[in-house]
């Protein structure tokens, strides 16, 4: 079931959020599904490897995922969490994204809760979840500190979160590539902020969470990802070449933690202190 939660707030805040939502609706409505692209399958395997390495079993855990872009268009990682025995809930501010995610969930007979809501004001009671996952989400809003504070609030004491954002110092210069594309109006996900490790740690610890591990994900040149999606979404040949290019990155990143330090998504594993 698609539930709705749309806090109004002050008029100027409500107007800004409506503009943001309309922008994401427009982008999501025009975006083809690329869940089967070679680079997306690599992304999914990397996520699964990271989740297993950092969290162990998800069976029996209550999980919240912030944003449903992956469930609508990309890696479908929430579906994997559910298949591992987690009780899963996902939310997104965009009704288009949430709607596409809901259709995908229904097609696979999923029992996932799909909610239309804002990550700045989570519609859940304190101490509601064992794990909160947010990957490539909070960097798109100015109130990212508020979103992380909400993550802490809804985590139970001792609960864990994985928070991933674009790495400002990515060795493949992805932030520079994004900035150039943005200048020419060719980057669909603007606005987007990148973070250094120290800055992200301060945001997380400032919200009252304890950082346990710094890691990362997607140690793949951004140009390879872009080329793969270009070929895939246009039905052009090249999947075999893309799989060949991706294979060495896949081999190392799904087996070891260290390649994540070169990933375009800087990731930190944190927990809510048990005495909170």
Secondary structure, DSSP 8 states (H G I E B T S, - for coil): -EEE-----SHHHHHHHHHHHHHHHHHHHH----TTSHHHHHHHHHHHHHHHHHH---TT-EEEEE--HHHHTS--HHHHHHHTT-EEEEEES-HHHHHHHHHHHHHTT---EEEE--TTS--S-TT-EEEEEEES-GGGSTTHHHHHHHHHHHEEEEEEEEEEEEBTT-TT-HHHHHHHHHHTT--TT-S---B-HHHHHHHHHHTTEEEEEEEEE--S-HHHHHHHHHHHHTT-S-HHHHHHHHHHHHHHHTT-SGGGGGSSEEEEEEEE-TT-
